[in-house]
């Protein structure tokens, strides 16, 4: 299965039915990553990686070949904050924009990460513009 084929399969599904477990396993088997907004404050990642990330009002998720960059609590630790900033520079910054272009969620990848878009609906209206991309294009840390 290609990223294009998977995006076509997911396109037009309703919230809550974005991707089946079997489809997520197939995506993982061929190295695909699926990202989409879920509810008003979460981003879901399925396929090669499985994550649920809090994203109230939008966020940027930093991804690398091993998955999502951990964001340790660096409160009060300048050295920790600086290390996190340096690691983020090596990652693909994926923007999860809230309330954009008539969607509740729009997932935006950097140019270096080719993707296929798909739309998730809520009661027949556009809710999320998700993406499918190949994990092999994520940078190594």
Backbone as a ProteinNet text record, in pm:
[ID]
protein_1_A
[PRIMARY]
XXXXXXXXXXXXXXXXXXXXXXXXXXXXXXXXXXXXXXXXXXXXXXXXXXXXXXXXXXXXXXXXXXXXXXXXXXXXXXXXXXXXXXXXXXXXXXXXXXXXXXXXXXXXXXXXXXXXXXXXXXXXXXXXXXXXXXXXXXXXX
[TERTIARY]
84.3	0	89.2	52.6	127.4	59.6	130	69.4	-51.6	-44.9	-157.3	-279.5	-257.6	-368.8	-433.2	-349.5	-404	-481.2	-427.9	-497.8	-633	-637.3	-765.4	-865.9	-818.5	-906.9	-964	-881.3	-922.1	-1005.3	-990	-1055.6	-1208.3	-1268.2	-1413	-1472.7	-1389.9	-1442.1	-1486.6	-1574.4	-1624.5	-1531.7	-1530.9	-1454	-1497.1	-1400.6	-1426.5	-1407.6	-1403.2	-1384.1	-1268.5	-1170.6	-1061.9	-980.1	-935.2	-852.7	-881.3	-903	-927.9	-796.5	-802.5	-681.7	-609.1	-684.7	-623.3	-549.8	-608.3	-543.7	-418.2	-423.2	-307	-192.7	-223.4	-121.8	-61.3	-145.2	-94.5	-2.3	-45.5	36.2	171.6	170.9	296.4	385.6	325.2	401.3	470.8	417.6	479.3	546	559.1	634.5	560.9	428.3	350.7	309.5	301.2	257.6	132.4	29.2	-96.8	-112.6	-139.4	-161.6	-292.7	-370.4	-497.4	-538.4	-620.7	-675	-793.3	-804.9	-914.3	-966.9	-1092.2	-1157.5	-1101.2	-1118.6	-1071.6	-932.5	-871.5	-743.7	-643	-661.4	-568.7	-529.2	-405.5	-354.9	-324.6	-370.4	-347.9	-243.5	-154.8	-54.8	-73.1	-86.6	-108.7	-16.5	-2.2	84.1	216.7	326.6	459.2	475.1	412.6	414.6	270.7	250.3	118	132.7	72.6	81.3	-49.6	-79.6	-187.2	-124.2	-133.8	-64.1	-163.1	-156.8	-239.1	-197.7	-295.7	-263.1	-365.5	-414.8	-516.4	-470.6	-551.9	-523.8	-407.1	-366.1	-259.1	-125	-35.1	99	189.8	317.5	413.2	468.6	464.6	517	647.9	752.1	883.4	904.5	921.2	934.6	1069.3	1116.7	1240.4	1218.1	1318.7	1302.4	1261	1277.9	1236.7	1100	1035.7	902.7	896.9	817.1	797.8	909.2	968.9	1072.1	1009.3	1065	1017.6	1043	948.4	960.2	964.7	1083.1	1091.4	1063.5	1013	985.4	1118.4	1148.5	1277	1259.9	1149.9	1122.2	1237.5	1296.3	1402.2	1539.2	1550.3	1679.8	1722.3	1807.8	1851.2	1923	2006.8	2080.9	1983.6	1878.6	1777.2	1701.7	1664.2	1593.1	1678.1	1806.7	1897	1914.3	1926.2	1940.5	1815.1	1696.8	1572.2	1566.1	1604.9	1605.1	1698.3	1814.6	1910.3	1855	1788.4	1729.8	1612.6	1533.3	1421.2	1470	1585.2	1641.4	1671.8	1693.4	1726.4	1602.1	1486.5	1360.5	1279.7	1177.1	1078.6	969.6	955.6	850.2	716.6	622	491.3	392.7	338	247.3	105.2	41.9	-97	-174.3	-235.8	-300.1	-447.4	-490.5	-629.1	-706.7	-828.5	-920.5	-859.8	-827.5	-760.4	-833.7	-852.9	-909.9	-1042.6	-1124	-1253.6	-1250.2	-1133	-1116.1	-1091.9	-1129	-1089.2	-939.3	-889.2	-747.3	-692.3	-571.9	-496.2	-354.7	-310	-174.6	-85.4	25.1	114.5	254.6	306.9	441.9	541.4	670.2	771.7	788.3	843.1	863.1	945.6	1036.1	1123.6	1050.4	922.5	846	725.3	742.6	631.9	514.5	393.1	275.6	158.8	56.4	-72.4	-177.6	-262.4	-365.2	-492.3	-570.3	-703.7	-790.2	-920.4	-1014	-1095.7	-1108.8	-1198.1	-1316.5	-1436.3	-1558.5	-1622.4	-1703.6	-1787	-1927.8	-2016.6	-2154.2	-2156.6	-2067.3	-2062.6	-1988.4	-1944.3	-1870.5	-1721.7	-1635.1	-1492.3	-1450.6	-1373.5	-1325.5	-1172.8	-1106.6	-961.1	-901.9	-791.6	-708.9	-588.4	-591	-482.7	-380.2	-274.9	-168.3	-122.8	-72.9	-4.8	132.1	235.7	371	452.1	567.1	655.1	754.2	761.6	851.6	998.1	1031.3	1170.9	1219.3	1127.8	1168.1	1191.3	1166.1	1191.7	1341.8	1393.7	1537.1	1578.6	1704.5	1760.8	1819.4	1804.1	1866.1	2006
-117.6	0	124.5	223.6	348.8	454.5	564.1	673.2	729.2	733.6	783.5	691.9	561.6	466.7	474.6	485.1	492.6	622.9	734.1	862.2	857.5	794.4	780.2	699.1	592.4	509.5	587.7	672.3	745.2	868.9	921	1046.3	1035.1	1129.2	1136.2	1060.2	998.4	926.9	1025.9	978.2	1059.6	1048.8	1153.2	1153.3	1033.2	967	845.2	719.3	734.3	619.9	645.3	723.6	770	656.1	563.6	452.8	330.2	217.6	92.6	34.7	-45.8	-108.9	-190.1	-262.4	-343.1	-253.7	-139.4	-46	14.3	41.5	95	-5.7	-133.6	-239.2	-251.7	-241.5	-245.7	-126.9	-8.7	112.7	94.2	41.1	17.5	-79.5	-182.2	-283.4	-231.4	-123.7	-66.4	68	103.2	223.6	355	352.8	476.3	532.6	664	735.4	814.7	805.2	876.6	973.5	1099.6	1200.5	1272.4	1291.7	1363.5	1420.9	1524	1582.9	1502.4	1493.9	1419.4	1502.6	1529.3	1615.6	1756.6	1836.3	1974.4	1993.4	1884.2	1904.9	1791	1702.8	1590.5	1570.8	1527.1	1482.6	1334.6	1257.1	1113	1079.3	987.1	934.8	784	727.7	584.3	531.5	400.5	338	301	345.6	313.6	352.4	461.2	506.4	520.9	501.4	520.2	615.6	733	835.8	912.7	965	1062.8	1181.5	1298.9	1415.9	1526.9	1580.6	1695.3	1814.9	1883.4	1992.4	2105.5	2135.8	2239.7	2369.1	2422.1	2544.8	2531	2407.9	2384.7	2361.1	2299.7	2270.5	2236	2222.2	2167.2	2039.2	1932.8	1803.7	1781.2	1750.8	1728.2	1577.9	1532	1388.7	1356.5	1236.3	1183.4	1036.3	969.4	830.9	735.2	775.4	692.2	728.4	830.2	870.6	1016.4	1043	1179.2	1212.9	1330.2	1375.6	1396	1329.4	1348.1	1492.2	1547.8	1684.9	1678	1643.6	1629.7	1762.9	1755	1875.8	1942.2	2048.7	2117	2246.7	2256	2374.7	2398.8	2515.6	2552.4	2496.6	2424.1	2365.3	2422	2522.1	2587.6	2490.7	2403.8	2306.5	2212.2	2170.4	2081.5	2151.9	2274.7	2352.6	2366.7	2397.4	2415.4	2285.1	2172.7	2042.2	2010.5	2039.3	2015.4	2099.6	2225.4	2313.8	2258.2	2210.3	2154	2026.8	1942.5	1820.1	1852.2	1953.8	1993.8	2036.8	2100	2146.2	2029.1	1911.4	1793.1	1718.1	1756.5	1685.8	1752.4	1682.5	1739.3	1804.4	1937.9	2005.7	1994.2	1927.2	1909	1996.3	2095	2190.1	2135.2	2146.8	2105.7	2233.6	2286.4	2417.6	2403.2	2478.4	2477.6	2587.8	2556.2	2654.2	2728.8	2651.8	2705.7	2663.7	2756.9	2728.2	2651.9	2680	2614.9	2477.6	2433.9	2306.3	2334	2239.1	2247.4	2221	2121.4	2086.5	2079.8	2129.6	2111.9	2071.8	1958.7	1910.4	1954.8	2022.5	2079.5	2023.9	1956	1899.7	1993	1981.5	2061.2	2009.9	2092.8	2057.9	1929.7	1905.8	1788.5	1657	1664.2	1545.7	1533.8	1464.7	1449.9	1376.1	1420.3	1363.1	1357.3	1285.8	1283	1329.2	1424.4	1472.5	1388.3	1394.8	1335.6	1417.3	1414.4	1490.1	1398.3	1438.3	1373.3	1466.5	1410.4	1490.6	1475.3	1573.9	1566.3	1603.4	1505	1523.7	1575.5	1521.4	1556.5	1685.3	1759.1	1885	1860.7	1937.3	1916	1948.8	1855.9	1868.7	1875.9	1784.9	1776.9	1747.4	1814.4	1779.7	1706	1573	1489.8	1461.4	1389.6	1356.5	1212.1	1156.3	1026.5	1050.7	1001.6	1014.4	889.7	878.1	761.8	791.4	701.3	719.5	729.8	667.2	668.2	809.2	904.2	1041.6	1126.1	1069.6	1144.3	1145.7	1257.5	1265.5	1175.2	1134	1054.6	1147.5	1111.4	1190.1	1141.4
0	0	0	-79.3	-85.4	1.4	25.1	102.8	29.4	-101.9	-181.5	-165.6	-175.4	-161.8	-23.2	80.4	215.6	235.5	188	200.9	129.3	12.7	-58.8	21.8	89.1	170.9	288.9	350.3	470.1	438.4	319.4	281.9	290.4	361.9	371.7	488.2	569	685.6	793.3	879	989.4	1110.9	1190.4	1315.1	1399.1	1458.4	1534.5	1452.7	1320.1	1229.8	1134.3	1179.7	1092.7	1032.8	1118	1069.6	1156.1	1091.5	1162.4	1214	1318.6	1372	1264.9	1183.5	1077.4	976.8	944.2	850.9	912.5	1041.6	1111.9	1110.1	1126.2	1122.1	982.5	881.9	743.7	719.2	763	746.6	814.9	935.5	1007.9	931.6	873.1	799.6	676	618.9	497.8	526.1	654.4	691.2	673.8	686.1	671.5	807.3	813.1	932.3	896.3	979.5	960.1	1076.9	1045.6	1150.8	1124.4	1231.2	1217.9	1353.2	1348.3	1469	1516.9	1649	1708.7	1825	1826.3	1924.7	1912.8	2015.9	2007	2066.1	2114.3	2180.9	2166.8	2069.9	2052.8	1907.4	1890.7	1761	1774.4	1678.6	1677.6	1571.7	1605.3	1512	1509.4	1390.3	1373.1	1263.1	1258.4	1158.3	1222.2	1163.6	1213.7	1360.6	1401	1540.2	1587.6	1716.7	1775.2	1892.5	1879	1982.9	1987.4	2103	2120.3	2191.3	2127.6	2179.5	2208.5	2327.7	2363.8	2280.5	2222	2130.1	2136.8	2254.1	2267.1	2200.2	2109	2032.4	1934.8	1904.3	1807.3	1874	1798	1848.8	1732.2	1760.8	1665.4	1726.6	1647.7	1691.6	1617.4	1691.4	1632.4	1620.4	1494.9	1470	1406.2	1437.6	1380.2	1349.6	1300	1255.1	1367.1	1491.6	1603.6	1659.1	1603.7	1649.4	1690.4	1792.8	1840.6	1939.3	1924.3	2017.6	2154.5	2253.3	2390.7	2432	2502.8	2552.9	2705.1	2758.9	2904.4	2972.7	3091.2	3168.8	3201	3128.7	3147.2	3226.6	3296.2	3376.9	3474.9	3467.7	3561.5	3527.5	3417.8	3380.7	3245.7	3247.7	3123.6	3030.9	3086	3005.3	2934.5	3004.8	2946.4	2833.7	2855.4	2753	2628.7	2646.5	2532.1	2455.6	2527.6	2460.8	2379	2435.1	2363.6	2236.1	2244.4	2126.7	2018.7	2057	1960.8	1896.9	1974.7	1919.3	1826.6	1860.2	1774.6	1636.6	1630.5	1502.6	1408.8	1464.4	1385	1339	1388.6	1361.6	1250.7	1205.6	1113	1198.2	1187.8	1265.2	1192	1253.4	1191.9	1267.4	1196.6	1259.9	1259.2	1372.5	1388.7	1417.7	1312.5	1322.1	1356.5	1454	1500.6	1430.3	1383.9	1327.6	1208.3	1105.3	986.6	859.8	768.5	635.6	641	741.5	752.3	817	860.3	930.6	1078.8	1162.8	1303	1314.1	1238.1	1238.5	1097.2	1079.2	955.4	996.1	945	973.1	857	890.1	789.3	810.3	708	716.5	649.1	685.9	616.1	472.7	387.7	246.8	232.6	324.4	318.2	346	381.9	416.6	323.9	209.4	115	179.9	150.7	215.3	118.3	159.7	90.2	191.1	153.1	245.2	238.8	345.2	346.3	441.1	417.8	500.4	589.8	715	810.4	829.7	832.8	842.4	980.4	1014.8	1133.9	1091.4	1095.9	1047.5	903.9	820.8	679.4	647.3	748.3	729.3	754.9	686	705	848.5	905.1	1042.4	1047	975.4	982.3	846.2	815.7	699	755.8	745.3	795.9	688	726.1	631.7	649.6	539.5	540.4	477.9	545.4	489.5	523.6	459.1	479.7	591	688.6	801.9	755.9	644	597.5	562.5	546	514.4	639.2	756.1	880.3	907.7	959.8	988	1104	1100.7	1209.5	1313.5	1438.4	1547	1573.7
[MASK]
+++++++++++++++++++++++++++++++++++++++++++++++++++++++++++++++++++++++++++++++++++++++++++++++++++++++++++++++++++++++++++++++++++++++++++++

